[in-house]
């Protein structure tokens, strides 16, 4: 499953690296314009091929989006605890007792 933009729910293709897990944006919603993306000679903003200001250098770009591996981590924890992944009662009991 892919992570969605926190503003509009489109596929997130940008991740703010110093941020927390909610800092994923699509190409339309990502913040643009930053002092790190100014022309050294003119102090004018640098533009992408669509004429938009560039994204800050603290963002990571992934053309195919980012995988949400939280579900995989959950099932991995169940397996490590010896819980049968097809036993819903055992999974519920494990969750109720705290993971």
C-alpha positions in Angstrom: 0.0 0.0 0.0 1.3 3.5 -0.8 1.3 6.5 1.5 -1.1 9.3 0.6 -0.6 13.0 0.7 -1.5 14.4 4.1 -3.4 17.3 2.5 -5.4 15.8 -0.4 -5.0 12.0 -0.3 -3.3 11.7 -3.7 -0.2 9.5 -4.0 2.6 11.1 -1.9 5.8 11.6 -4.0 7.6 14.0 -1.6 8.7 13.3 1.9 10.0 16.1 4.2 13.0 14.3 5.7 13.4 16.2 9.0 9.6 15.8 9.6 7.6 13.0 11.2 5.5 10.3 9.6 2.8 12.8 8.5 5.0 14.9 6.3 4.2 13.3 2.9 3.0 15.4 0.0 1.9 15.0 -3.6 3.5 17.1 -6.3 0.6 19.5 -6.2 0.6 20.1 -2.4 4.3 20.1 -1.6 5.6 23.4 -0.3 7.6 25.2 -3.0 10.1 28.0 -2.8 13.0 28.0 -0.3 16.2 30.1 0.1 18.2 26.9 -0.8 16.6 27.1 -4.3 17.6 30.6 -5.3 19.9 31.7 -8.2 23.2 32.7 -6.6 23.6 35.7 -9.0 20.1 37.1 -9.1 18.4 35.8 -5.9 15.5 34.8 -8.1 13.8 31.4 -7.3 14.9 28.5 -9.5 12.0 26.9 -11.5 11.2 23.4 -12.5 10.3 22.3 -16.1 6.7 23.3 -15.4 7.6 26.8 -14.3 7.0 26.2 -10.6 9.5 27.1 -7.9 11.7 24.2 -6.8 11.0 22.2 -3.7 13.3 22.7 -0.7 16.4 20.4 -0.7 15.2 18.9 2.6 12.5 17.0 0.7 13.1 13.5 -0.8 11.3 12.7 -4.1 10.1 9.3 -5.2 8.4 9.0 -8.6 6.5 5.9 -7.5 5.6 7.1 -4.1 6.4 5.6 -0.7 5.4 2.3 0.7 3.4 2.1 3.9 5.0 -0.8 5.7 3.1 -0.3 9.0 0.9 -3.3 8.2 3.9 -5.4 7.4 5.5 -4.4 10.7 2.3 -5.4 12.6 2.2 -8.9 11.0 6.0 -9.3 11.6 5.4 -8.6 15.3 2.6 -11.1 15.4 4.9 -13.8 13.9 7.7 -13.0 16.3 5.2 -13.4 19.2 4.2 -16.8 17.8 0.7 -15.7 16.9 -1.1 -17.6 14.1 -1.9 -15.0 11.5 -5.1 -16.8 10.6 -6.4 -17.0 14.2 -8.4 -13.8 14.7 -9.2 -14.6 18.3 -5.5 -14.9 19.1 -4.7 -11.7 17.3 -7.5 -9.9 19.1 -6.2 -11.2 22.5 -2.7 -10.1 21.6 -3.9 -6.6 20.7 -6.1 -6.3 23.8 -3.1 -7.2 26.0 -0.9 -4.6 24.3 1.6 -5.1 21.6 
